[in-house]
Amino acid sequence: MTITSTDHVKVEKNNGVLTLTLNRPDSLNAFSAEMISTLKAEISLAKDDEQIRVIVLRGEGRAFSAGGDVKGMGAGSPTQTYAHIGRLNELIIQMQALEKPIICAVHGYAAGAGFNLALASDLIVAEEGTKFILSFAKVGLISDGGGLYFLPRLIGIHRAKELLFTAKPITAEEAKNLGIVNQIFKKERFREEVAAYATELAQGPTVAYGFIKKIANQSLNATLEDVLELERITQATVVTTNDHKEGVSAFKEKRGPQFSGK
C-alpha cells in the first residue's frame, strides 16, 4: 500500500485500486482549484500506470462533497467563474475519457457539483442514509459540471428537470430506484464494502472494461449502426488480449479466471 497526500487530496494505492479522497472536511470538501488540479494530475498518471486498474473517489469527514464553495460565491468575476468551471470541465472530460472504471463512493451527502462529479464517474455506491441534491437553483444558478448532460440521459428529461428546478434532496434509496446509485452499503461497513467492491473490479479484464466504457459513453450520441460497427472492430482487437485467452482457459478448466489486465 502507498499513501501520499496534498493539502486537498489524499492519494492511496492498494491492490490495483487508486483511491482519491477529497480532503477539505472543514468546508465539506467544497471544490478548490488545488483539489481539481490534483485530481486531474492523479488521473493523468493513472492512465498509463498498468498497476492501477480501478479508481475510487471518496470524501473525508462528514460528507462526500458540497460542490462549489457557497461562502465564496458572488465574490468572483465572470472571468474567474468561467476559468474555474473550465478547470472542472477538464476534469469531467478526463474522467469520461479514462479507459479504466471510476467508482464514486458517496457518504453524508453529495450536493451541487459534488453530485455532478459523482454522475461523471462510471459507478456510484452510497452509504445508507446518504442524500443527493442538485442545489444550484437554491442560489439562483444553473447546474454545472456536466449535470445537464448526465442526469437527463440517466433518469429521463422530466425527472431531471424536477430535481434541477426544485433542488429537492433525494435519499440513496430513491437515487438507486432512479438508476443513479448502483449499490448501497451499511454505514458501519461502508469503507470495507467499498474496498471489496473496488478490489473485485480491479481483478477483472481491464482492457475489456476500458473498451466497454468508451463505447458505452459514445453510444449516447451514436446510431445503432455506429455502435454495432464499433463493437465489431473492437472485438477483433479484444480477442487478442491475454485476459481473453485466460478467460477461455479458465472456462475450459472449470476454474476462476486470473486476469492480468493485459
KEZASE-678683 format. One line per 2 residues: their letters; for each residue x, y, z of C-alpha. Coordinates in Angstrom, 3 decimals, m for minus. Each point is the difference from the previous one (the first is absolute). Layout:
N
A	X:Y:Z | ... .
END
This chain:
262
MT	0.000:0.000:0.000 | 1.196:3.504:m0.867 .
IT	m1.502:3.110:1.612 | 0.861:3.600:m0.858 .
ST	m1.935:3.229:0.318 | m0.216:3.653:m0.916 .
DH	m1.844:2.661:1.939 | m3.265:m0.789:m1.783 .
VK	0.214:m3.616:m1.245 | 1.191:m3.245:1.614 .
VE	1.462:m2.589:m2.379 | 0.102:m3.724:0.789 .
KN	1.029:m2.932:m2.207 | m0.828:m3.557:1.040 .
NG	m0.820:m3.255:m1.844 | m0.371:1.699:m3.371 .
VL	m2.318:2.681:1.417 | 0.841:3.715:0.048 .
TL	m2.068:1.759:2.676 | m0.237:3.776:m0.279 .
TL	m1.502:1.577:3.115 | m1.298:3.569:m0.087 .
NR	1.653:1.449:3.093 | m1.560:3.313:0.974 .
PD	m2.300:m1.280:2.762 | m0.322:3.407:1.681 .
SL	m1.686:1.319:m3.161 | m1.866:m3.261:m0.682 .
NA	2.470:m0.700:m2.810 | m1.095:2.979:m2.063 .
FS	1.985:0.188:m3.220 | 3.170:2.070:m0.121 .
AE	2.357:0.686:m2.890 | 2.642:m2.132:1.725 .
MI	m2.403:m2.898:0.517 | m1.053:m0.024:m3.648 .
ST	3.608:0.331:m1.173 | 1.135:m2.908:2.175 .
LK	m2.842:m2.254:m1.136 | 0.877:0.757:m3.621 .
AE	3.678:m0.744:0.595 | m0.687:m3.312:1.773 .
IS	m2.437:m1.196:m2.650 | 2.512:0.934:m2.696 .
LA	2.658:m2.106:1.733 | m2.441:m2.897:0.441 .
KD	m0.688:m0.069:m3.722 | 3.395:m1.547:m0.786 .
DE	0.568:m1.833:3.285 | m0.648:m3.697:m0.622 .
QI	m0.066:m0.608:3.759 | m3.102:2.185:0.328 .
RV	m3.104:m1.782:m1.267 | m2.818:1.792:1.857 .
IV	m0.388:3.478:1.529 | m2.135:0.817:3.042 .
LR	m1.080:3.571:0.790 | m1.096:0.634:3.579 .
GE	m0.199:2.819:2.528 | 1.529:0.561:3.437 .
GR	m2.114:1.079:2.948 | m3.790:0.325:0.220 .
AF	m0.825:m0.039:m3.713 | 1.260:m0.825:m3.452 .
SA	m0.157:3.556:m1.346 | m2.046:3.169:0.218 .
GG	1.150:0.891:m3.526 | 0.668:3.669:m0.520 .
DV	1.095:2.126:2.977 | m3.161:1.995:0.762 .
KG	1.851:2.341:2.383 | 2.091:1.259:m2.881 .
MG	m2.843:0.324:m2.487 | m0.769:3.498:m1.219 .
AG	3.556:1.182:0.654 | 1.494:m1.177:m3.281 .
SP	m0.207:1.749:m3.335 | m1.601:m1.594:m3.074 .
TQ	3.522:m0.631:m1.313 | 0.997:m1.819:3.191 .
TY	m3.200:m2.046:m0.037 | 0.579:m0.929:m3.628 .
AH	3.572:m1.112:0.754 | m0.979:m2.016:3.088 .
IG	m2.770:m1.885:m1.808 | 2.394:m0.547:m2.899 .
RL	2.386:m1.833:2.346 | m2.874:m2.105:1.319 .
NE	m1.110:m0.770:m3.562 | 3.485:m1.258:m0.843 .
LI	m0.191:m2.392:2.954 | m3.433:m1.295:m1.061 .
IQ	1.189:m0.627:m3.567 | 3.132:m1.690:1.311 .
MQ	m2.075:m2.329:2.197 | m2.198:m0.960:m2.916 .
AL	2.967:m0.611:m2.304 | 1.947:m2.156:2.477 .
EK	m0.268:m3.602:m1.177 | m0.127:m1.341:3.550 .
PI	m3.026:m0.216:2.309 | m0.582:2.850:2.445 .
IC	m2.116:m0.710:3.082 | m1.396:2.889:2.009 .
AV	m0.569:m0.932:3.651 | m2.456:2.498:1.495 .
HG	m0.795:0.440:3.678 | m1.806:2.739:1.908 .
YA	m1.116:1.892:m3.043 | 1.030:1.053:m3.484 .
AG	m1.238:3.477:m0.872 | 0.203:2.194:m3.081 .
AG	3.150:m0.619:m2.010 | 0.888:m2.724:2.520 .
FN	m3.069:m1.905:m1.214 | 1.046:0.651:m3.597 .
LA	3.547:m1.224:0.644 | m1.565:m3.257:1.155 .
LA	m2.140:m0.129:m3.150 | 3.176:0.317:m2.099 .
SD	1.354:m3.218:1.506 | m0.866:m3.458:m1.331 .
LI	m1.557:m1.459:3.131 | m1.446:1.611:3.123 .
VA	m0.164:m1.757:3.361 | m1.567:1.704:2.985 .
EE	m0.034:m0.347:3.737 | m3.403:m0.699:1.497 .
GT	m1.669:3.310:0.880 | 1.887:2.072:m2.585 .
KF	m1.787:2.951:m1.626 | 0.433:1.296:m3.549 .
IL	m1.011:3.532:m0.943 | 0.414:2.206:m3.053 .
SF	m0.017:3.172:2.046 | 0.781:2.544:m2.739 .
AK	m3.513:1.439:m0.293 | 0.038:0.861:3.713 .
VG	2.691:2.595:m0.686 | m1.351:1.103:m3.382 .
LI	2.424:m1.985:m2.169 | m0.149:m2.663:m2.688 .
SD	1.640:m3.390:0.375 | 3.623:m0.227:m1.122 .
GG	2.560:m2.790:m0.042 | m1.969:m2.000:m2.549 .
GL	m3.225:m0.412:1.959 | m2.135:1.266:m2.879 .
YF	1.623:m2.661:m2.213 | 0.166:m3.046:2.279 .
LP	m3.227:0.184:1.989 | m2.560:0.198:m2.863 .
RL	1.714:m2.951:m1.700 | m0.035:m1.977:3.211 .
IG	m3.513:0.556:1.360 | m1.920:1.704:m2.824 .
IH	m0.582:3.644:m0.825 | m3.103:0.597:2.159 .
RA	1.392:m1.538:3.166 | 3.275:1.826:m0.538 .
KE	m1.781:3.343:m0.356 | m1.936:m0.640:3.193 .
LL	3.182:m0.588:2.015 | 1.679:3.008:m1.624 .
FT	m2.956:2.358:0.427 | m0.948:m0.943:3.566 .
AK	3.472:m0.728:1.454 | m1.786:m2.706:1.978 .
PI	2.307:m2.402:1.882 | m0.385:m3.680:m0.787 .
TA	1.139:m2.907:2.129 | 2.470:m2.665:m1.080 .
EE	m2.933:m2.403:m0.288 | m1.914:2.405:m2.269 .
AK	3.158:0.559:m2.051 | 0.407:m3.765:m0.396 .
NL	m3.596:m0.357:m1.154 | 0.623:2.743:m2.579 .
GI	3.078:m1.819:m1.303 | 2.505:2.544:1.352 .
VN	1.511:m2.177:2.731 | 1.254:m3.539:m0.671 .
QI	0.443:m1.329:3.537 | m0.861:1.097:3.541 .
FK	2.239:m1.143:2.859 | m0.658:0.156:3.738 .
KE	1.634:2.868:1.877 | 1.999:m2.138:2.410 .
RF	1.687:m1.920:m2.828 | 0.051:2.610:m2.741 .
RE	3.772:0.264:m0.495 | 0.491:m3.758:0.098 .
EV	m2.809:m0.613:m2.490 | 1.311:2.687:m2.361 .
AA	3.498:m1.503:0.163 | m1.333:m3.489:m0.730 .
YA	m2.154:1.289:m2.867 | 2.935:1.854:m1.565 .
TE	2.460:m2.859:0.530 | m2.320:m2.456:m1.708 .
LA	m0.285:2.330:m2.995 | 3.785:0.480:m0.044 .
QG	0.386:m3.746:m0.465 | m2.049:0.077:m3.207 .
PT	1.000:0.289:m3.676 | 1.239:3.589:0.005 .
VA	0.407:0.343:m3.775 | m3.537:m1.200:m0.634 .
YG	m1.325:2.344:2.701 | 1.719:2.919:m1.718 .
FI	m1.607:m0.768:m3.333 | m3.402:m0.589:1.621 .
KK	0.188:3.425:1.658 | 1.133:1.738:m3.183 .
IA	m2.664:m1.503:m2.263 | m2.805:0.307:2.568 .
NQ	0.794:3.710:0.418 | 0.109:0.520:m3.758 .
SL	m3.303:m1.849:m0.430 | m1.852:2.887:1.672 .
NA	0.530:2.067:m3.133 | 0.331:m2.725:m2.636 .
TL	m2.275:m1.997:m2.274 | m0.569:m3.728:0.373 .
ED	2.019:m0.556:m3.164 | 2.914:1.988:1.423 .
VL	0.038:m2.001:3.224 | m0.300:m3.347:m1.777 .
EL	3.029:0.858:m2.115 | 1.987:1.175:3.040 .
ER	m0.834:m3.274:1.749 | 1.121:m2.023:m3.009 .
IT	3.303:1.848:m0.438 | 0.755:m0.015:3.731 .
QA	m0.792:m3.673:0.497 | 2.526:m0.856:m2.693 .
TV	2.598:1.713:2.212 | m1.143:m1.327:3.370 .
VT	0.201:m3.649:m1.131 | 3.788:0.443:m0.177 .
TN	0.397:1.034:3.681 | 1.535:m2.171:2.704 .
DH	m3.141:0.466:2.065 | m2.177:m1.546:m2.705 .
KE	2.345:m2.954:m0.325 | 0.011:m0.434:3.779 .
GV	m3.790:0.240:0.129 | m0.407:m2.722:m2.604 .
SA	2.550:m2.233:1.734 | m1.687:0.508:3.368 .
FK	m3.387:m0.866:m1.487 | 1.324:m3.229:m1.558 .
EK	1.808:m0.941:3.191 | m3.060:0.806:2.152 .
RG	1.850:2.490:2.270 | m0.149:3.693:0.724 .
PQ	1.964:2.236:m2.425 | 3.141:1.802:1.169 .
FS	m0.027:3.110:m2.152 | 3.214:2.009:m0.388 .
GK	m1.587:3.101:m1.471 | 1.859:m0.469:m3.286 .
END
